[in-house]
Amino acid sequence: MATTGTTPDRGDLELQVNAAAEAEQRRQRRFVVRTLFRSPTFLAGLVILLFWIFMAVFSTHVTQSPTNTGGAILASPSGAHWFGTDDLGRDVFARTMAGAHTVLIIAPLATALALLWGGIVGLIAGYHRGLTDDIIMRIVDAFLALPVIITAILIIALLGRSYAVLIVVIGALFTPVVSRTVRSAVIGEREREYVMAARLRGERSAFVMAREILPNITQPIIVEGTVRLGYAVFTAATLSFLGFGLEPPSPDWGLVIASEWSNLQTAPWVVLAPALALASMVVAVNLVADGISSAFSK
Amino acid sequence: MARFIGRRLLLMVPTLVLVSILVFALSEILPGDLGRFILGPYASQSAVTQLDHKLGFDKPIYVRYFEWAGHFVTGHWGTSYQYTNLSVFSIVEHALGNSLLLAGFALVIIVPTSIAVGVFAGLRRDSLLDRIITVSSLSMTVIPEFVSGVILIVIFAVELNWLPASATPPVGSPFVDRFYYLILPAIPLMLLELGYIARMARAGTVQVLNQPYIRTATLKGLPQRRVVFSHVLRNALVPTVTVIGSQVGWLIGGLVVIETVFVYPGIGNYTVHAALNHDQPLLEACVLVIAVIYMVSNLVADVVVALLNPRIRKSS
């Protein structure tokens, strides 16, 4: 299945084999897509996720201003303010919709970083085995011996709070887990004939890893990526809640829940709205992830 | 068995050393000038130099690491910057006791509930009930614990007024009262773990049900109850116990959040406040203690798995 690009001196037979392999790949992809769109849980997750992506981009055009402090203070939900107002008289509905923005920037970028770094580390560890593998896996174990939240707190307390810090820290802390997944996928592939053939052709190991093995382990990487995305949303929101995320007046859900905590008894909607929004987003991401992984395993 | 445990304990040593280097690097080297870090940007340079010297920050890195690690091993954990005159050891000891009480109470609820749910779903594989249980418990698992905490507090503490919204009873209440106050904090932790443990218990049950010996047990006329309890459970529990061990890390992460939500003086709450207030000695101690507990609980899980499954015990 490895396609290594076409060179002019290749024989007809090889072109045919390539074409057949590509047709097979296309067929498989169509099958996965069809399975996905028949899964009600996947579709539900997708719709909710698309809703939040839409809100993250356009919320300021479709809701009241999330920063306008004109309304009554801590007003109950009503026709004018669907989710009531907060302690500064801001519309809770508008702020909740705008709150999708921060998570949807941090979580996907952090996941992308983790996939990139974890992919590189996993490819190297799995392909070279031996001492390199042992050393890398020991370090990975050490990272995994600490709960992610604890390490994140330790680092953010030093580096300060910003988008960049959150993205890099979450990305870095997810790297060990991703590298483990990639490593085991690589170990499954490295003894295959096509890898042997590439080596005998005299390809450099970087080429074998990136152009031969990598295209054949995209499925586990995609699954790992979608699962990690769910955890990234979870982790980003939790860090915000604990005071290690963005700074006020950001409408970030975790931050709003923490800062409006004192109003929980008198005006629960202020806290409940971002909480339910966050719950819907993490569940949506995980439904999508679950759908993708079961479509691949069919 | 003793050899198995001994080997695993030995394997923990290099990981622990690496973790300690990691914590040391993050908290003692990364901030750069620690005296400046503690005193802030407005302190005079002479005061910073003086503090650096007093705390030994001007020595070479490897000397500092060995001194630092030595102090930890011998129980000299220093004094907290934040709570002046309190030894870090006594703070951590007190906090750890509280956390273990909460975590233990949560585990006592979590483990039987999730195993029961999982086995129940596994016995009714592919039924509507099974699908509902699987999807909803997994969805619960991915919701951050402060979110479920908020929802539970609003329902049970604010609206219904059945349970207290804080986790600590008023001073002078009898010890048993503490558990009443821990019910609400324990539920988000349960929701966090339920999905994984139930999923493993379900998968284990489904797999075991297909084994010939279960058919034999049923065919020789054993009542369903006996088949489930004495034949299915024992083997279905092996993967479940493994996953319970691996979930302890999540449970600790969950404790950090839940202790903050319910203002409970446990080790997670102290870790967060130590980090927010740059209380390095307390922060390092909390993190190292958490790492040790995490590793030990993984070891305990492996030992229990080995006890349940002689194949693993013998092969190592």
Interface residues (C-beta under 8 A of the other chain):
Chain A: T41 R138 I139 D141 A142 F143 L144 A145 L146 P147 V148 I149 I150 T151 I153 L154 I155 I156 A157 L158 G230 F234 A237 T238 F241 L242 G243 F244 G254 I257 A258 L264 Q265 P268 V271 L272 A275 L276 L278 A279 V282 V283 V285 N286 L287 D290
Chain B: P14 T15 L16 L18 V19 I21 L22 V23 L26 S27 L30 P31 V135 L138 S139 V142 I143 P144 E145 F146 V147 S148 V150 I151 I153 V154 V158 E159 A165 G249 W250 I252 G253 V256 V257 T260 T271 V272 A275 L276 H278 L283 V287 I290 A291 Y294 M295
